[in-house]
Amino acid sequence: MIIRDAGPDDLPAITDIYAHHVLHGAGTFEEVPPDAAEMAHRLAQVQERGWAWLVAEAEEGEGKGIIGFAYYAQLRDRSAFRHAAEDSIYVRNDVRGQGVGKALVKALLDRATEAGFRQMFALIGDSDNVGSIGLHVSLGFRQAGVMKAAGLKFGRWVDLVFMQRGIGMADRDVPG
């Protein structure tokens, strides 16, 4: 598996992977899958700000091609959040549980640290999303809170789990 920066040629696979999660999972609170043009807009917004949007690519075997993607962006637009990032990870359904998400998050942590971020947050849809929660715990994230019944999807209330991990110098000093 190769982890690399996403490009325009990856958009069909990115769009398909995300559409599956929108239609079949509560990891995202979107209910209508965005089209390729919208995903291209999102990719450009992240990359234009100097943040990372990565893809995992399998080079051989039946699962050849893009098998997952992940990106980080500043947690919120206000300037005080300039050192806080949020990750987003989506893995192709047929390769979930095989370490793709973990490899992507590790790479995001490195890239966000290099970019000067000090905290990485994960906002995980559904407190029953044990895969994503477990992945983040395995990489040193801790639960920072749960917003109960934050969304309504598939006819049921869905929690939003906040997880957090310090990166780089974290809060041991104040950046100059």
N, C-alpha and C positions, 0 to 999 in steps of 0.2 A: 504494500500500500504506500502510495506517495501522498504526502500532504503538501499542497501548493496553493498559491493565490488563485482565486477564481477569476475567470475571464468570460467574455461574451459567449464563447462556444460552449460553456458549461450551463448556460441558462435553461435549455430544455430539460436537462436532468435535474437541476435545482428546482425548477418549477414543478416537475412531476413528483419529486420527493416531498416537497412542501405540501402540494395538493393532497397527497395521501394522508399526511398528518392533520391537515385541516379537516378533511372529511371523515377520518377514522379515529382521531385521538383528541384528548383534552390538553395536550402539551402546549397547544396554541389556542388562544381564545378566538381566533378568526373562524368564521363559519362558512365563508365563500372563498374558494381558492383564488388567489390573484393570478392574472394571466402573465405571460412571459414579459410583456412590456412593463407591467408593474414591478415584477421581480428585477428587471434590468434597471429600473429607476432606483429601487432599494439598494441594489449592488453598487450603483454609481454613487449614491449618497454616502454610503459607508466608506468606499474607497477614496472619494474626493476629500474626505476629512482626515485621511491618513490612517484609518483604522483597518483592521484585517478582516477580510472575508475569504475563508479558506474552503477548499474542497479536498475530500479524500478520494483518491482514484485507485482502483484495483487494476493492475496491469495484465493479469492473466486469469484464466479459469472462467467458469460460468458467470461469475459476478463482475466481469470486466466492465470498466467504465466508472462513472462517478457513483460512489456508494454513500456519500454523506457530505454535508456542508455545515459550516459554522462561521459565525462572525461575532465581533464585539462592537459595541458603540458606547458612547458616553451614556451613563445611566439616565440622566435628564439633561435638557438643553441649558439650564441655568449655569452660569460660570462657576459657581461653588462646587459643582459636580465634575469639574474638569479632570479630577484624578480618580473618578469612580466609573467603572465600566460595567456593562451587562453583557453576558454571553447568551447566544442562541445556538442550539445544536439540533440538527435533524439528520437522521440516518435512514438510508433506504430500508424498507421493511424487511426484505429478505436477508439482511446482514446484521440486524439488530442483535445485541448481546455478544458481539465478536470483537469488541475493543475499538471499533471505529470511532464512536463518540468520545471515548477516553483519549484517544490519540489526537482528535481534533481539539478537545478542551486543553490538553497539555500544550499544544502549539499556540492556542489563543492566549494562554497564560504567559507564555514566553514573549509573544508579540506585544501584548498589552504592557508587560513590564518594561520592555525596550522602549515603548512609546511614552513612558512616564506615568502610567496609571499606578495607583496604590491599592485599590480595592477592586475585586471582581465580584459581581453579584450575579446570581442566577435567580430568575423569577420563573418558577416551575409551575405550569398549569397542572392541577390535580394532585392532591395529597396522596392519592393512590398511585402516582407515577413513580413506582419504586425503582425503575430502571434509571431514570434521570437523577433522582435523589441519591441513589446508591453510587452512581458514577461520580457525582459531585463530592459526596462524602469521601470516596476513595482518593480524591485529589486534594483533600484537606479543607474542603468547605464545611461550614457549620450552619445549622439552621438558625436563621435570624428572626423568624416569625412566620405566621400563617395568617392570611386574610381569608377567613371563613366565608364560603358562599360568595366569592368575589365575581364569579361569572355564571352564566346559565348557558349550558351547551348540551345538546342531545337530550333535552328535557329534564336535566338534573342540575343542581347547584354544584359548582366546581370551586374548590379552594385554590388559592395562589400561595405557593410555598416560597419564601424568601430564603436564599442561602447566600453566604458571604465567605470570601477568603481574602486575606491580605496578600499583596504581592509586592515584590521589590522591598523597599524600606517600609511599606505599609504605613502605620501611624507612628513609627519610631522617631520621626522628625517631621518638620514642615518644609515642603519644597520651597526653594528660593525663588 
